[in-house]
């Protein structure tokens, strides 16, 4: 019975963690785009985005990442084994934590007013979390190798479609 409570808490914090990861990168994009505005609009917007980033990052995203790990490790312990699909899932989760730490580096840069990435680069970066989400959910739900192969093929196709959509969106924005 405790396994299901731990699993429910794990899912809740995975959802809030992903919400934080998706939104923080949107705030990074808005911060980068605000740099193109004239003063005083630029300063006003960037200062507001810094506040929003800080509250989101330290109030939701980091705590959710930590609690996801705590409840995930507890579930793994209660599960009592490590099947093949779980090894793949854990490797994607490690990749997601790497993504999280890289987002933290961007967060720190923007808090200091440093812009190392364009809004287009950040839009692409925003989709990386989507790829992790899709990979992890399919692995957890399907749990078999053949489905995993089709999932990887689908993921590659989905990635290509995302990149195409970002390019089209950029062209449309440039026309306006």
C-alpha positions in Angstrom: 0.0 0.0 0.0 2.8 2.5 0.8 4.2 1.9 -2.7 1.1 3.5 -4.2 1.3 6.6 -1.9 5.0 7.0 -2.8 4.2 6.5 -6.5 1.4 9.2 -6.3 3.7 11.6 -4.7 6.4 10.9 -7.2 4.1 11.6 -10.1 2.9 14.8 -8.5 6.4 16.1 -8.1 7.4 15.0 -11.6 4.5 17.0 -13.0 5.4 20.1 -11.0 9.1 19.7 -11.9 8.3 19.6 -15.6 6.0 22.6 -15.2 8.8 24.5 -13.7 11.3 23.4 -16.4 8.9 24.3 -19.2 8.1 27.7 -17.7 11.6 28.7 -16.7 12.8 28.4 -20.2 9.9 30.5 -21.4 11.0 33.1 -18.9 14.6 32.8 -20.3 13.1 33.5 -23.8 11.2 36.5 -22.6 14.2 37.9 -20.8 16.3 37.5 -24.0 13.6 39.2 -26.1 13.3 42.1 -23.6 17.0 42.9 -24.3 15.9 44.0 -27.7 13.5 46.6 -26.3 14.5 50.3 -25.7 15.1 51.7 -22.2 13.3 52.0 -19.8 11.1 49.1 -21.1 14.1 46.7 -21.2 15.1 47.3 -17.6 11.6 47.1 -16.3 10.8 43.8 -18.1 14.2 42.2 -17.3 13.9 43.1 -13.7 10.4 41.6 -13.5 11.5 38.4 -15.3 14.4 38.0 -12.9 12.0 38.1 -10.0 9.7 35.6 -11.7 12.6 33.3 -12.5 13.9 33.4 -9.0 10.5 32.6 -7.4 9.8 29.8 -9.9 13.3 28.3 -9.8 13.7 28.2 -6.0 10.1 28.0 -5.0 8.8 25.2 -7.4 11.4 23.8 -9.7 14.3 22.9 -7.4 12.0 21.6 -4.6 10.1 19.5 -7.1 13.4 18.1 -8.6 14.6 17.1 -5.2 11.3 15.5 -4.1 11.0 13.7 -7.5 14.4 12.1 -6.7 13.4 11.3 -3.1 10.1 9.6 -4.0 11.6 8.0 -7.2 14.4 6.4 -5.2 11.9 5.3 -2.6 9.7 3.7 -5.3 12.8 1.9 -6.7 13.6 0.5 -3.3 10.0 -0.6 -2.7 9.8 -2.1 -6.3 12.5 -4.6 -5.4 14.3 -4.9 -8.7 15.7 -3.2 -11.8 14.1 -4.4 -15.0 15.6 -3.4 -18.4 13.0 -0.7 -19.1 13.8 0.9 -15.7 17.5 1.1 -16.6 16.6 3.1 -19.7 14.2 5.3 -17.8 16.8 6.1 -15.2 19.3 7.0 -17.9 16.8 9.5 -19.4 16.2 10.8 -15.8 19.9 11.4 -15.4 19.8 13.3 -18.7 16.9 15.3 -17.4 18.9 16.2 -14.3 21.7 17.3 -16.5 19.2 19.5 -18.4 18.1 20.9 -15.1 21.6 21.8 -14.1 22.2 23.4 -17.5 19.0 25.4 -17.0 20.4 26.4 -13.6 23.5 27.8 -15.3 21.4 29.8 -17.7 19.3 31.0 -14.7 22.4 32.2 -12.9 23.7 34.0 -16.0 20.4 35.8 -16.6 20.2 36.8 -12.9 23.5 38.6 -13.5 22.2 40.2 -16.7 24.3 38.0 -19.0 22.7 36.8 -22.3 24.6 33.9 -23.9 21.7 32.6 -25.9 19.3 34.1 -28.4 15.6 33.6 -28.1 15.6 31.2 -31.0 18.3 29.0 -29.3 16.3 29.1 -26.1 13.2 28.0 -28.0 15.0 25.0 -29.2 16.4 24.4 -25.7 12.8 24.5 -24.4 11.9 21.5 -26.5 14.6 19.3 -25.0 12.4 18.9 -21.8 9.6 17.8 -24.1 11.8 15.0 -25.6 12.7 13.8 -22.1 9.1 13.8 -21.0 7.9 11.8 -24.0 10.8 9.3 -23.7 10.3 8.7 -20.0 6.5 8.4 -20.2 6.6 5.9 -23.1 9.2 3.8 -21.3 7.2 3.7 -18.1 3.9 2.9 -19.8 5.1 0.5 -22.5 7.9 -1.3 -20.7 9.1 -3.4 -23.6 12.0 -3.4 -26.1 10.0 -3.4 -29.4 7.9 -0.5 -28.2 11.0 1.3 -27.1 12.5 1.0 -30.6 9.3 2.4 -32.2 9.3 5.0 -29.5 12.9 6.1 -30.4 11.9 6.3 -34.1 8.9 8.3 -33.1 11.0 10.6 -30.9 13.5 11.3 -33.8 10.6 12.1 -36.1 9.0 14.3 -33.4 12.3 16.1 -32.9 12.6 16.8 -36.6 9.0 18.2 -36.7 9.7 20.4 -33.6 12.8 21.8 -35.3 10.9 22.5 -38.5 8.1 24.2 -36.5 10.6 26.4 -34.7 12.1 27.5 -38.0 8.7 28.3 -39.5 7.7 30.2 -36.4 11.0 32.2 -36.6 10.4 33.1 -40.3 6.8 34.2 -39.5 8.0 36.4 -36.6 10.7 38.0 -38.8 8.1 38.8 -41.5 6.0 40.7 -38.9 
